[in-house]
Amino acid sequence: MAGLLHAPLLMLTTLMVALNLSLSPLLVHTLQNDTEKFSVQKIGAPEALQYAVSKYNENSNDLYQDVVVEVKDTKVQHEEDGTKYLFHVILGQCICLKSKSSFASCPLNYLEERKNCHFEVYVEQLENQTSLTSSKCNK
């Protein structure tokens, strides 16, 4: 008889948890450690993408700077200590050497092939640190 009294309470508790999760998609993604698509204009995303491309350029052997020509896909994954940004972008090469200080006025080299790139940037909230955890590009 005591088990029958606990069953409705257990069902009610389960229903309340399910409702809370459905009302909080961010919590669902955090619990599932899943990714969600988002606009590159989302707070933090432009800075994360700029960081990724900057680090990519620092680490590449090219004499010329690469810049984002097109953003194909963006995703975010919320983790316990920070946020992981996943970018799929197309990079184009500028005609200016990396040593040039300003790339804002540097035109693209339209003769050079575009690069298909995937970047993963992790932003740790507590330490306020950003790192490029994965960078893969191909023509």
C-alpha positions in Angstrom: 0.0 0.0 0.0 2.9 2.4 0.8 4.3 1.8 -2.7 1.1 3.0 -4.2 1.2 6.3 -2.4 4.8 7.0 -3.6 4.0 6.3 -7.2 2.0 9.5 -7.8 4.7 11.5 -6.0 7.4 10.0 -8.2 5.4 10.7 -11.3 4.8 14.3 -10.2 8.5 14.8 -9.5 9.4 13.3 -12.9 6.9 15.6 -14.7 8.2 18.7 -12.9 11.8 17.9 -14.0 10.7 17.3 -17.6 8.8 20.6 -17.6 11.8 22.5 -16.2 14.1 21.0 -18.8 11.7 21.8 -21.6 11.5 25.4 -20.4 15.2 25.7 -20.2 16.9 24.6 -23.5 20.3 25.9 -22.3 20.0 23.5 -19.3 19.1 20.6 -21.6 22.1 21.3 -23.8 24.3 21.6 -20.8 23.1 18.3 -19.3 23.4 16.5 -22.7 26.7 18.2 -23.5 25.1 18.8 -26.9 25.7 21.5 -29.5 23.3 24.1 -30.8 23.4 26.1 -33.9 23.6 29.9 -33.5 24.3 33.1 -35.4 27.8 34.3 -35.7 26.6 37.6 -34.2 25.8 35.9 -30.9 27.7 37.5 -28.0 31.2 36.2 -27.8 31.1 34.5 -31.2 32.7 37.3 -33.3 35.6 37.5 -30.8 36.0 33.7 -30.8 36.1 33.6 -34.6 38.5 36.5 -34.8 40.7 34.7 -32.2 40.7 31.5 -34.3 41.6 33.2 -37.5 44.3 35.2 -35.8 45.9 32.1 -34.2 45.6 30.2 -37.6 47.5 33.0 -39.3 50.2 33.1 -36.6 50.7 29.3 -37.0 50.6 29.1 -40.8 53.7 29.2 -42.9 52.0 31.4 -45.5 53.5 34.8 -46.1 50.1 36.3 -46.7 47.2 36.9 -44.3 44.0 34.8 -44.6 40.6 36.4 -43.8 37.1 35.0 -43.4 35.2 35.2 -46.7 32.2 33.2 -45.7 30.8 31.7 -42.5 29.2 28.3 -43.4 28.1 27.1 -40.0 28.5 28.0 -36.4 27.7 26.0 -33.3 28.1 26.5 -29.6 28.6 23.8 -26.9 28.1 24.9 -23.3 30.3 23.1 -20.8 30.7 23.2 -17.1 33.7 25.6 -17.1 33.2 27.5 -20.3 31.9 27.6 -23.8 33.1 25.8 -27.0 32.6 27.5 -30.3 32.6 25.5 -33.5 33.1 27.3 -36.8 33.0 26.2 -40.4 34.3 29.0 -42.5 35.8 29.8 -45.9 39.1 31.7 -45.8 40.5 33.8 -48.6 44.1 35.1 -48.9 44.9 38.8 -48.9 47.5 40.2 -51.3 49.3 41.9 -48.4 52.1 40.3 -46.5 51.5 39.3 -42.8 54.0 41.9 -41.7 51.6 44.7 -42.8 50.0 46.2 -39.7 46.5 46.8 -41.0 44.5 44.3 -43.0 41.3 46.3 -43.1 42.3 47.8 -46.4 44.0 44.8 -47.8 42.2 43.4 -50.9 41.7 39.6 -51.5 43.8 37.7 -53.9 41.1 36.3 -56.2 43.6 34.1 -58.0 44.3 32.1 -54.9 42.1 29.1 -53.9 39.8 29.4 -50.9 40.4 27.3 -47.8 37.6 25.3 -46.2 38.3 25.5 -42.4 37.0 24.1 -39.2 37.9 25.9 -36.0 37.2 25.0 -32.4 37.6 27.7 -29.8 37.3 27.2 -26.1 36.5 30.1 -23.8 37.0 29.4 -20.1 34.7 31.6 -18.1 36.4 31.6 -14.7 40.0 32.1 -15.9 38.8 34.4 -18.8 41.1 32.4 -21.2 40.6 31.6 -24.8 42.3 28.8 -26.7 42.2 27.4 -30.2 41.7 23.7 -29.5 41.4 22.5 -33.1 42.2 24.0 -36.5 41.8 22.2 -39.8 41.9 23.7 -43.2 42.1 22.4 -46.8 41.8 23.9 -50.2 
